[in-house]
Amino acid sequence: MIGLEQLKGEMVKEGEDVLAFWMSTSLDHIQGGFIGKLDNHGVLDLTAPKGLVLNARILWTFASTQNINENPSVEEIVKRAYAVLTNNFFDKINGGYFWSLTHQNEPLNLRKQIYGQAFVVYAFAAYHKYTQDSEALLKALELYRLMEKHAFDPVFGGYREAFAADWSNLEDMRLSQKDLNTPKSLNTHLHIMEAYVQLYQVWHDSGLVQKIKDLIDIFLLHFIDREAGHVHMFFDDDWQMIPAPWSYGHDIETSWLLYEAAEQIHYRLDEVKSVAILLAEGVLPVVDAEGGVAYESHLNQKHWWVQAEAMVGFMNAYQLTGDVEYLDVVFRIWDYTKKYIKDTENGEWFWGRNEDGSIMQEEGKIGFWKCPYHNVRACMQLAERLKTIINQ
């Protein structure tokens, strides 16, 4: 098909360009590790806190690119990211990893947000896959077991959101200020599942396989609204759904990550395939005329990560169905992203566009949540998937 080779080439180059941006701008040359915040104009905030999610995602991203195409210049970043997590974020008293550090790499927010712990497992597993470092695998397994000990709900199943430094219960379990304060969420479960699938690639354990199966069951039973074609985001302990806007980014991200998990362990694959297609269909109507994908049902902003996940989700839907409509949408979203999300002058992607089309300025290029994970992962996913399609 015309354009597939070109798209693959653009994905490879874009991934390399984003990595180059992070290699040249994200290192903290004063305090060590990585900076906490950089705005759209390249202005560094030297006092910004450093987040666990940002640092774990940096390690996962750079280690994962090395697993595909090893680049000697990336080695320093990978080692630095691993050292930051193990030396600065690790809680030597209680186990697990702090939610944030000060700009001087001292513990700041000591809570154990399970979403963040999952990304550390994810990162260590990818690091071990690249380096074969047995210490990294042991650290991933230690954290996996801590999550199962403290966060797993033996009564109703699934995982609770957050704990204090000593793993005691918290009243406020929110992942961020915009989230509801509920004990269980789709977002946390989605990335626990993603982390466990990554861990399974380097540790073929029957107990881990069962945990992935249980997570897939939870998605199919609770998170997926098959009538609406969307995912529910928030729940009580006993899986009573708490109403919230549809999150189109999480719909489409769930569609392909859930299928990847089911495919990895060959579990309920036909049912998950139908759900993946259902969720892709649910997001199709919110792709606008220019190719931008709305953030959620109550907010028509176009966030960078939603465009990245939508390209992968619709490519996955195309591979599952052969329906070229999905492939056409991938091209449209990429065109929109190049035109409105990618910063062609200074590099990387903007956080997104406001409803009036203006650039979102508050979060900048690097921040607590603005990481190389979504867009580089999308580039890697699309390049590999296109390679498969082209060679068929």
Beta strands, then each sheet from edge to edge (+ up, - down):
strand 1: 50-51
strand 2: 100-101
strand 3: 107-109
strand 4: 112-113
strand 5: 162-163
strand 6: 184-185
strand 7: 224-225
strand 8: 230-231
strand 9: 234-235
strand 10: 241-242
strand 11: 302-303
strand 12: 352-353
sheet 1: 1+ 2- 3+
sheet 2: 4+ 5-
sheet 3: 6+ 9- 10+
sheet 4: 7+ 8-
sheet 5: 11+ 12-
end
